[in-house]
Structures are given as structure tokens and as C-alpha cells.
Amino acid sequence: MNAFRMIFVCISLLLVGCATTIQPTNEALRGEKSPEKDQPGWTRFFICSPEEEKLCEAFDYALKNYPDLPPSEIAERFIHGGIVALGDPYAKYIPKEEQACATSSDGSYGGVGIRLGEKESVSGKVIVADKVYSETPASRAGVQRGDTIRKINGIPVPAAATASSVADLIRGSIGSVVHVTLESCSGQVRNLSLQREKIPSSTSVEIHELQGYIYLSLDDFERGTTQNAKAKLLRSLKRNSTPGGLIIDLRNNPGGYTLEAVEFASLFIGKNTVLYETRRGKDPTPWKSDHDEISLLRETPIVVLVNKKTGSAAEIVSGALQDTGRAKILGNTTYGKGVMQGTKELSDGSAIKITVSHYTTPNLRDVNGRGITPDISIGEISYCSGGDDILAGAIFFLDQIRKRGKSI
């Protein structure tokens, strides 16, 4: 029997109270008196199949012996522990507050306009400003790429912190203030008080002209990414309908929604297959879009920039453009996340996310644990180097194509 059915059938029924008496049946219907702190005469009833018996007994025992903990909190800890015990590195329990934020309709949040990254230093891993968005509290305060985040609201950033966990601390309600201590590449320490603003999701898509080429950078593949990217590409093509090339920067892009990746890839490969998904016990299923590619880009050379932090949906795009011969991949081997997660929202608004399938590229390459190998490998840049060898390599590559008058 499915382990999650065991967890949630037992836990949900354990938490249902009933003030009336119900006789046990042959289907293992049982009644137990609640812990002493419950209302007098309050009875719990729950149903356990033979396969679920051990889980139900363990949960019941915890209820009786932790009277200071609300049953709902014990249930949350059981769920969290069960998810961790699966050994799935991408599975997680999502509290209802976090899930409510993730499913917000407008894709905006209260933040300061910094995309965070991780780098190794002499003292270990540190969290740094990987990108600072224009016209945001961070840019107006002079935050620079490469600045190290040392403290948030006076509390030092722990050594075990991740870019994601620090980002959660910096985000907050719009109009509130977060105090951030930064250390620049030169060692200068600054204390900044930044008022959080609404940061629209469109800021994750950046586009501009770069030495005669279109430069398009995507931070993630959250909802609306493809729509934003397409709109900005079309506006750029109105200004220059025959660009010499297109640079798609997916470095440090951790991914997002599979459908967004498929729709984005279709802007350049049309209705071709983007990936094959395989669920447990089923044959591979192709994912493709119903949309045609952008016609004005049909003959435009494309270069995709990747690094070791390019993952998941960003790898789907990279692999599809590489396999179809539509783009050359420059940079470092990508992260190697070739699995997909499904999210199930629970009755109280919380959710669980578990791995439900894995994918391969159009040429059936398995990305998981391997990553996408670039066509041209270029060393990763240092945050404080002041240069960008990968981007410079892309421009050089497109320059050579333009000189020869050939496509990729």
C-alpha cells in the first residue's frame, strides 16, 4: 500500500474527534480515549488496515505521551519525518504559510531586488548577491554583485545556510524593513536598512542589446516566465528584426515549472519534442508544445549559457535546444536534476512535494546526476573578478559565425 496513503489516512482520521459512541467492527475500527488534556468523554476513532497498523499505533502512542503538544503539531512532525525518511532529496513538507505564498496569484512578493548565490571562501560557503535588479531597494542602496551577506536583522548568517533559506529571511511583507550587513569584494562592511517593495515576477526576465546581439537572461521558470520572455523578445525584434544572434543566459537558473520550460523551448524549436517523461511503471510520454517558433528568429544563431547551478527546467530547455541542433551550449556542466516533483495540497493548506517521474532529453539522454555537457566548456567566473569569460565566449562565438556567414 502506498506509504503516503498510510500516513494521511491514519493521521487525518486520528485527528477527527467524535462525542458519540461507535461500536468496533471487523474492519479494525477502534476507539481510544483522548489524552487527559482533551475534553472529558472525547473519543478518537480511526481506521487502520493491516498494512497501516504499525503507523497508526506509533501515532496513537505519540498522542498519548506528548500531551503538551497539540495533535496537529504531532501530525505535522510525523508527516515531515515520513517525507525525510523516504530518502528523496527533492521531497519536502511545505507548511501552509509557505504554500500560500507559493500559490499567490500575481507572482509578486515583498523583497529588496537581490538574487542570491553561493560561493566557497577561505572560511567555507558564503551567501552572496549574484544579481542586483535595477530600480529596486538593493540597487538604489548600492548593493553590488559579489557582496557577501553577513547578517540579517543583526543575526549572523549561519554556515549551513543556503541561498534559498537566506532569501526567505530577506523577503517579507511589503513596506516592512530588513536590516542587512554586507561585505564587499574589497572587504568593506556596510549596514543597510532596506524597505521591502513589491518585486514583480517580470524582473526575472532581462533583455537588452549587446554588441549587435539579443541578450536574454532568465532567473527561473516560474509561472508567466515564457509569456514575459516572448513579449520582451517581440519588442526587441520590432527594433531590430534581423539580430546577429541570440544569447540565452540560464546560469544560476534553478528551474521551475516543466510546462513553462516546454513552452519556452517551443519559441525556438516549435512543435518538436522537448522531453520525454517516465512515471513509475509507465512508458515514456513526450512533451511538446502546440505553438510554432518565433518566425523572426528561425534563422538566428542561438547560444545558451549554463553553469553548475543550471538545473531542472533550465536543463530541460538546454537539452532540448542542444538535441535539436537549435543552439550551442557554452559554460560548465549543469547541475543534473532529471526528475520532476508533484505537489499535493492538503486539507489545511499545507502541502507535500515528492518526486513522481524522471525525464530524458529528446535524444533520450538521462540528465539526472549527469547534467548537460556544454558544446564549448569555459571556466566559471569569480564573483569578484569583474569579468565574464562565458559571456565573452558567447560573443566571440557569434562573431565568428557572423564573419563566416554560417548558421549554427
Buried (B, 14 or more C-beta within 10 A) or exposed (E): EEBBEBBBBBBBBBBEEEEEEEEEEEEBEBEEEBBEEBEEEEBBBBBBBEEBEEBBEEBBEBBEEBEEBEBEEBBBBBBBEBBEEEEBEEBBBBEBEBBEEEEEEEBBBBBBBBBBBBBEEEEEBBBBBBBBBEEBBBBBBEBBBBBBBBBBEEEEBEEEBEBEEBBEBBBBEEEEEBEBBBBBBEEEEBEBEBEBBEBEBBBBBBBEEBEEBBBBBBBBBBBBBBBBBBEBBEEBBEEEEEBBBBBBBBBBBBBBBBBBBBBBBBBBBBEBBBBBBBEEEEEBEEBBBEBEBBEBBEEBBBBBBBBBBBBBBBBBBBBBBBBBEBBBBBBBBBBBBBBBBEBEBBEBBBBBBBBBBBBBBBEEBEBEEBBBEBBBEBEBBEBBEEEBBBBEBBBEBBBEBBEEEEEB
